[in-house]
């Protein structure tokens, strides 16, 4: 019995060895699924490398011929769907001679996420490479050319860049989006009743055909009634327009720029104030800002309230405004005190001042030496005739999203 058992184990061992030795071996050149070459992601793909780089020069791989035999290499950050790596989705064009590249071939190497375009280029030419949004990764997700993390589609997710051969001049082809560089009057109050509204652009190459009052507007903020304006001047670098009639005193007005309808002479869309835009996106937002006109009548009020002082006195936090306030807006929704480190609410009572220019917050539950943070909402309001909301950021206009007031104190 023991010999039969030993023989059976031996036969099973041999069978297992034969079974595993006959299975298909892993391809040593298959994409590595861990580490640097991460597993296939169902997220958006981007470019991680270009050769030549943006504004670079295509090198001649065969100097013995008169034409330039060169290549353009694109590295992706994700495994791409090879069926989408086509000359319809990676377009290489000679813009100097307005021709396609002769002898063109496009090859995708999935192991290293690399696409190589080869062809014969003319000398001293500007070459424009366009990666269309139709490119997809292996999960079927389209290419994110503008890098904003959204699937905006063409042309917003088309990625363009410039190359050259020889000594071609690149700046003829401009991919830089214009931005609003400066406005007047800016956000503030005491603005003239007949202001000249001005905007300048950088770089100064906006198409003047787009600098029309259909793309720039002014309205009274409270009623949203449009104000009729006249064009004063326009150049590729700025526009100036003015209300046809005097504006109402001590009133808030909103200037609106329809950025999506304004382009430079190369077709690049206006993106709003520098640092305040989201790039080339499908739904480019309007750029707006507000100002308040001057109060000519001494009985009018064209200046929103601000916090003028915050002090600790006799176990109370004393908060003073620079105007008479509507004390019914001094609520626990609009006024809060927190511990600065843990954001824990400090329970206390809100006591309006008798002169209606401030309030006191009781500190009977505060710990000596602990730092607290006062938060006053933008929704606290001053009394008539202004009835303006709080100007917490001090820019001269109240009730804006960032007009909540905050400060720290230590009892």
C-alpha positions as CSV (number, residue, x, y, z in Angstrom):
1,X,0.0,0.0,0.0
2,X,2.8,2.4,0.9
3,X,4.6,1.7,-2.5
4,X,1.3,2.5,-4.4
5,X,0.9,5.8,-2.5
6,X,4.5,6.8,-3.3
7,X,4.1,5.9,-7.0
8,X,0.8,7.9,-7.2
9,X,2.5,11.0,-5.7
10,X,5.4,10.7,-8.1
11,X,3.1,10.4,-11.1
12,X,1.1,13.5,-10.0
13,X,4.4,15.4,-9.6
14,X,5.5,14.6,-13.1
15,X,2.1,15.5,-14.5
16,X,2.2,18.9,-12.8
17,X,5.7,19.6,-14.1
18,X,4.7,18.7,-17.6
19,X,1.5,20.8,-17.4
20,X,3.3,24.0,-16.3
21,X,6.2,23.5,-18.6
22,X,3.8,23.4,-21.6
23,X,1.8,26.5,-20.8
24,X,2.4,29.7,-22.8
25,X,5.2,31.8,-21.2
26,X,4.6,35.5,-20.4
27,X,5.9,37.8,-23.1
28,X,8.9,39.5,-21.6
29,X,8.1,42.5,-23.8
30,X,4.5,43.0,-22.6
31,X,3.8,46.3,-20.9
32,X,4.8,46.2,-17.2
33,X,1.6,46.6,-15.2
34,X,3.1,48.0,-12.1
35,X,5.7,50.7,-11.2
36,X,6.6,53.3,-13.8
37,X,4.3,51.9,-16.5
38,X,1.1,51.8,-14.4
39,X,-1.9,49.6,-15.1
40,X,-4.3,50.8,-17.7
41,X,-6.3,53.6,-16.3
42,X,-9.9,54.5,-17.1
43,X,-9.0,58.2,-16.8
44,X,-8.1,60.9,-19.2
45,X,-4.8,60.7,-21.1
46,X,-2.3,63.6,-21.7
47,X,1.0,64.2,-23.4
48,X,4.1,63.7,-21.2
49,X,6.8,64.3,-23.7
50,X,7.5,65.7,-27.2
51,X,10.6,65.3,-29.4
52,X,11.3,67.8,-30.8
53,X,9.9,69.9,-28.0
54,X,7.5,72.8,-28.5
55,X,9.1,75.3,-31.0
56,X,11.9,72.8,-31.6
57,X,13.7,71.9,-34.9
58,X,13.1,68.7,-36.8
59,X,16.5,67.0,-37.4
60,X,17.4,65.6,-40.8
61,X,18.0,61.8,-40.4
62,X,19.4,61.5,-43.9
63,X,21.7,64.5,-44.7
64,X,22.7,62.9,-48.0
65,X,19.3,63.9,-49.6
66,X,18.2,67.4,-50.3
67,X,14.9,67.0,-48.5
68,X,14.7,66.6,-44.7
69,X,13.9,63.1,-43.6
70,X,12.7,63.6,-40.1
71,X,10.4,62.4,-37.3
72,X,8.1,63.7,-34.7
73,X,7.7,61.7,-31.5
74,X,4.9,61.9,-28.9
75,X,4.9,60.2,-25.5
76,X,1.6,59.7,-23.7
77,X,1.0,59.1,-20.0
78,X,-1.4,56.2,-20.6
79,X,-1.8,53.2,-22.9
80,X,-3.6,54.4,-26.0
81,X,-6.1,52.7,-28.2
82,X,-3.9,51.9,-31.3
83,X,-7.0,52.2,-33.6
84,X,-7.2,55.9,-32.8
85,X,-3.5,56.6,-33.4
86,X,-4.1,57.7,-37.0
87,X,-3.1,60.6,-39.3
88,X,-6.7,61.8,-38.8
89,X,-6.1,62.3,-35.1
90,X,-2.4,63.2,-35.2
91,X,-2.2,65.8,-38.0
92,X,1.2,67.1,-39.1
93,X,1.1,69.9,-41.7
94,X,3.6,72.2,-43.4
95,X,2.0,75.6,-42.9
96,X,4.7,77.5,-44.8
97,X,3.9,75.7,-48.0
98,X,0.4,74.7,-47.0
99,X,1.1,71.1,-47.8
100,X,0.9,67.7,-46.2
101,X,4.0,65.8,-45.4
102,X,5.1,63.5,-48.2
103,X,5.9,59.8,-47.5
104,X,4.2,60.1,-44.1
105,X,3.9,57.2,-41.8
106,X,2.6,56.9,-38.2
107,X,3.6,54.1,-35.9
108,X,2.4,53.4,-32.3
109,X,4.5,51.5,-29.8
110,X,2.1,50.4,-27.1
111,X,4.8,49.0,-24.8
112,X,6.2,52.5,-24.2
113,X,3.1,54.6,-25.0
114,X,5.0,56.2,-27.9
115,X,3.8,57.4,-31.3
116,X,6.3,58.2,-34.1
117,X,5.4,60.2,-37.2
118,X,8.0,60.0,-40.0
119,X,8.1,61.8,-43.4
120,X,9.8,64.1,-45.8
121,X,9.7,67.7,-44.8
122,X,10.5,70.8,-46.8
123,X,13.3,73.1,-45.6
124,X,12.8,76.3,-43.7
125,X,9.1,75.5,-43.0
126,X,6.9,75.9,-39.9
127,X,5.3,72.6,-39.0
128,X,2.1,72.5,-37.0
129,X,1.2,69.3,-35.1
130,X,-2.4,68.9,-33.9
131,X,-3.4,66.1,-31.6
132,X,-7.2,65.7,-32.0
133,X,-9.6,64.9,-29.1
134,X,-10.5,61.8,-31.0
135,X,-7.4,60.1,-29.6
136,X,-8.5,57.6,-26.9
137,X,-6.7,55.6,-24.3
138,X,-7.2,51.8,-24.0
139,X,-10.3,52.4,-21.8
140,X,-12.0,54.4,-24.5
141,X,-11.7,57.8,-22.8
142,X,-10.9,60.7,-25.1
143,X,-7.7,62.8,-25.0
144,X,-7.5,65.8,-22.7
145,X,-5.5,68.3,-24.8
146,X,-6.1,71.3,-22.6
147,X,-5.2,69.5,-19.4
148,X,-8.2,70.7,-17.4
149,X,-9.4,67.2,-16.4
150,X,-12.6,67.5,-18.4
151,X,-13.8,66.0,-21.7
152,X,-14.4,69.2,-23.6
153,X,-14.2,67.7,-27.1
154,X,-12.9,69.4,-30.2
155,X,-11.5,72.0,-30.7
156,X,-11.1,72.6,-26.9
157,X,-9.2,69.4,-26.3
158,X,-7.2,69.5,-29.5
159,X,-3.5,70.1,-28.6
160,X,-1.5,72.1,-31.1
161,X,2.2,72.9,-31.1
162,X,4.8,74.3,-33.5
163,X,8.0,72.9,-34.9
164,X,10.3,74.0,-37.7
165,X,12.8,72.9,-40.2
166,X,15.9,75.0,-40.9
167,X,15.6,78.6,-39.9
168,X,11.8,79.1,-40.4
169,X,10.2,82.0,-38.4
170,X,7.8,80.5,-35.8
171,X,6.0,83.5,-34.5
172,X,3.8,83.8,-37.6
173,X,1.7,81.1,-36.0
174,X,0.3,82.2,-32.6
175,X,-1.3,79.8,-30.1
176,X,-1.3,82.2,-27.2
177,X,-4.8,83.1,-25.9
178,X,-5.4,86.8,-25.2
179,X,-6.3,87.8,-21.7
180,X,-7.8,90.9,-20.1
181,X,-4.8,92.7,-18.6
182,X,-6.3,95.8,-17.0
183,X,-9.8,97.4,-16.6
184,X,-11.0,100.9,-15.7
185,X,-12.9,101.8,-13.6
186,X,-11.9,98.8,-11.5
187,X,-13.9,97.3,-8.6
188,X,-14.6,100.2,-6.3
189,X,-17.0,103.0,-5.4
190,X,-17.2,106.8,-6.0
191,X,-17.0,106.2,-9.8
192,X,-18.0,109.0,-12.1
193,X,-21.6,109.1,-13.4
194,X,-20.2,109.2,-17.0
195,X,-17.3,106.8,-16.8
196,X,-15.2,105.7,-19.8
197,X,-15.0,102.0,-19.4
198,X,-11.7,100.7,-20.7
199,X,-10.1,97.2,-21.0
200,X,-6.6,96.4,-22.3
201,X,-5.5,93.0,-23.6
202,X,-2.3,91.0,-23.5
203,X,-0.9,90.3,-26.0
204,X,-2.4,93.2,-27.9
205,X,-3.6,91.2,-30.9
206,X,-7.4,91.0,-30.4
207,X,-9.4,91.0,-33.7
208,X,-11.0,94.4,-33.7
209,X,-14.0,92.9,-35.5
210,X,-14.9,91.3,-32.2
211,X,-14.5,94.5,-30.2
212,X,-18.1,95.5,-30.5
213,X,-20.7,96.4,-27.9
214,X,-22.5,93.2,-28.6
215,X,-19.6,91.5,-26.7
216,X,-19.2,94.1,-24.0
217,X,-22.0,95.4,-21.8
218,X,-23.0,97.4,-18.8
219,X,-26.1,97.0,-16.6
220,X,-27.6,98.3,-13.3
221,X,-26.9,95.4,-11.0
222,X,-30.1,95.6,-8.8
223,X,-32.5,95.6,-11.8
224,X,-30.3,93.9,-14.4
225,X,-31.4,96.6,-16.9
226,X,-28.9,97.1,-19.7
227,X,-27.3,100.5,-20.1
228,X,-27.0,102.0,-23.6
229,X,-23.3,102.7,-24.4
230,X,-21.4,104.2,-27.2
231,X,-18.0,103.0,-28.5
232,X,-15.2,105.5,-27.9
233,X,-12.2,103.7,-29.3
234,X,-10.8,100.3,-30.1
235,X,-7.5,98.8,-31.2
236,X,-6.1,95.3,-31.1
237,X,-4.8,96.2,-27.6
238,X,-7.8,97.8,-26.0
239,X,-11.5,98.9,-26.1
240,X,-13.1,102.0,-24.6
241,X,-16.9,102.7,-24.3
242,X,-19.1,105.0,-22.4
243,X,-22.7,105.2,-21.2
244,X,-24.8,107.4,-23.6
245,X,-26.5,109.1,-20.6
246,X,-25.4,109.7,-17.0
247,X,-25.6,106.8,-14.6
248,X,-27.7,107.0,-11.5
249,X,-25.8,108.1,-8.4
250,X,-24.9,105.7,-5.5
251,X,-25.9,102.7,-7.6
252,X,-24.0,99.5,-8.4
253,X,-23.3,98.6,-12.0
254,X,-21.9,95.4,-13.6
255,X,-19.6,95.2,-16.6
256,X,-19.8,92.0,-18.6
257,X,-17.4,90.7,-21.3
258,X,-18.6,87.9,-23.5
259,X,-15.1,86.2,-23.7
260,X,-16.3,83.3,-25.8
261,X,-17.1,85.6,-28.7
262,X,-13.8,87.5,-28.7
263,X,-10.7,86.1,-30.5
264,X,-7.3,87.2,-31.6
265,X,-6.3,87.4,-35.2
266,X,-5.1,83.8,-35.1
267,X,-8.4,82.4,-33.7
268,X,-7.4,82.1,-30.1
269,X,-10.3,82.9,-27.7
270,X,-10.2,85.5,-25.0
271,X,-9.8,83.9,-21.5
272,X,-10.6,86.7,-19.1
273,X,-8.3,88.3,-16.5
274,X,-4.9,86.7,-16.3
275,X,-4.8,84.1,-13.5
276,X,-8.6,84.0,-13.4
277,X,-9.5,81.7,-16.2
278,X,-9.7,78.0,-16.8
279,X,-7.9,77.8,-20.1
280,X,-9.3,76.7,-23.4
281,X,-12.5,75.1,-22.2
282,X,-15.9,74.3,-23.8
283,X,-17.9,76.8,-21.8
284,X,-15.7,79.9,-21.4
285,X,-17.3,82.0,-18.7
286,X,-18.1,85.7,-19.1
287,X,-15.7,88.0,-17.3
288,X,-17.6,90.5,-15.0
289,X,-16.8,93.1,-12.4
290,X,-18.8,95.7,-10.4
291,X,-18.4,99.3,-9.4
292,X,-20.6,101.8,-7.5
293,X,-21.2,105.3,-8.7
294,X,-20.5,108.4,-6.6
295,X,-23.1,109.8,-4.2
296,X,-23.6,113.4,-5.4
297,X,-26.4,114.1,-3.0
298,X,-25.1,114.5,0.6
299,X,-28.1,112.4,1.7
300,X,-27.1,109.5,-0.5
301,X,-24.7,106.7,0.4
302,X,-22.5,105.1,-2.2
303,X,-20.0,103.4,0.1
304,X,-20.6,99.9,1.6
305,X,-19.9,99.2,5.3
306,X,-16.6,97.7,6.6
307,X,-15.5,96.4,10.0
308,X,-13.5,99.3,11.5
309,X,-12.2,97.6,14.8
310,X,-12.2,94.4,16.7
311,X,-11.1,94.4,20.4
312,X,-11.4,92.3,23.5
313,X,-12.8,94.1,26.6
314,X,-14.3,92.8,29.9
315,X,-14.9,89.3,28.6
316,X,-16.5,90.5,25.4
317,X,-15.4,90.8,21.8
318,X,-16.3,94.3,20.7
319,X,-16.8,94.7,16.9
320,X,-17.4,98.1,15.4
321,X,-18.5,99.1,11.9
322,X,-17.9,102.4,10.1
323,X,-21.7,102.9,9.5
324,X,-25.1,102.3,11.1
325,X,-26.1,98.7,10.7
326,X,-29.3,96.7,10.4
327,X,-29.0,94.9,13.7
328,X,-31.5,92.2,12.7
329,X,-28.8,90.9,10.5
330,X,-26.6,90.2,13.6
331,X,-27.6,86.6,13.8
332,X,-25.8,83.3,14.6
333,X,-25.9,82.5,10.9
334,X,-24.0,85.7,10.1
335,X,-21.7,86.0,13.1
336,X,-19.7,83.1,14.5
337,X,-16.6,82.6,16.7
338,X,-14.4,79.5,16.4
339,X,-11.3,78.1,18.0
340,X,-8.6,78.8,15.4
341,X,-7.0,75.4,15.6
342,X,-9.9,73.0,15.7
343,X,-12.8,75.1,14.2
344,X,-14.9,74.3,17.2
345,X,-17.7,76.8,17.7
346,X,-17.4,79.1,20.8
347,X,-20.8,79.5,22.3
348,X,-21.7,83.1,23.2
349,X,-24.3,85.8,23.0
350,X,-24.5,88.5,20.3
351,X,-25.4,91.8,21.8
352,X,-26.1,94.7,19.4
353,X,-24.6,98.0,20.5
354,X,-27.0,100.7,21.4
355,X,-25.7,103.1,18.7
356,X,-26.3,100.3,16.1
357,X,-22.8,100.6,14.8
358,X,-21.6,97.2,16.1
359,X,-22.1,94.3,18.4
360,X,-20.5,92.5,21.3
361,X,-19.9,88.7,21.5
362,X,-19.7,87.3,25.0
363,X,-16.6,85.3,25.9
364,X,-17.7,83.6,29.1
365,X,-16.8,80.2,27.5
366,X,-13.4,81.3,26.1
367,X,-10.1,80.0,27.5
368,X,-7.4,82.5,28.2
369,X,-4.4,82.2,25.9
370,X,-6.4,80.3,23.2
371,X,-6.6,81.9,19.7
372,X,-10.1,82.3,18.3
373,X,-11.4,83.4,14.9
374,X,-14.2,85.8,14.3
375,X,-16.3,85.3,11.1
376,X,-18.8,87.9,9.9
377,X,-20.9,87.1,6.9
378,X,-21.1,89.3,3.8
379,X,-24.8,89.3,4.4
380,X,-24.8,91.8,7.3
381,X,-26.2,95.0,6.1
382,X,-26.1,98.7,6.7
383,X,-29.1,100.9,7.2
384,X,-30.8,103.2,4.6
385,X,-30.2,105.1,2.4
386,X,-27.4,102.8,1.3
387,X,-28.6,99.4,2.4
388,X,-25.3,98.0,1.2
389,X,-24.0,94.6,2.3
390,X,-20.6,94.2,4.0
391,X,-17.4,95.0,2.1
392,X,-15.3,92.4,3.9
393,X,-12.4,92.4,1.5
394,X,-12.1,96.2,1.4
395,X,-12.3,96.6,-2.3
396,X,-15.1,99.2,-2.2
397,X,-18.0,96.9,-3.3
398,X,-20.0,94.8,-0.8
399,X,-21.8,91.5,-0.8
400,X,-19.3,89.7,-3.1
401,X,-18.6,86.0,-2.7
402,X,-15.3,86.8,-0.9
403,X,-16.7,89.6,1.3
404,X,-17.0,87.6,4.4
405,X,-14.8,89.2,7.1
406,X,-12.4,87.1,9.3
407,X,-9.9,87.9,12.0
408,X,-8.2,86.2,14.9
409,X,-7.9,87.3,18.5
410,X,-6.7,85.9,21.8
411,X,-8.6,86.7,25.0
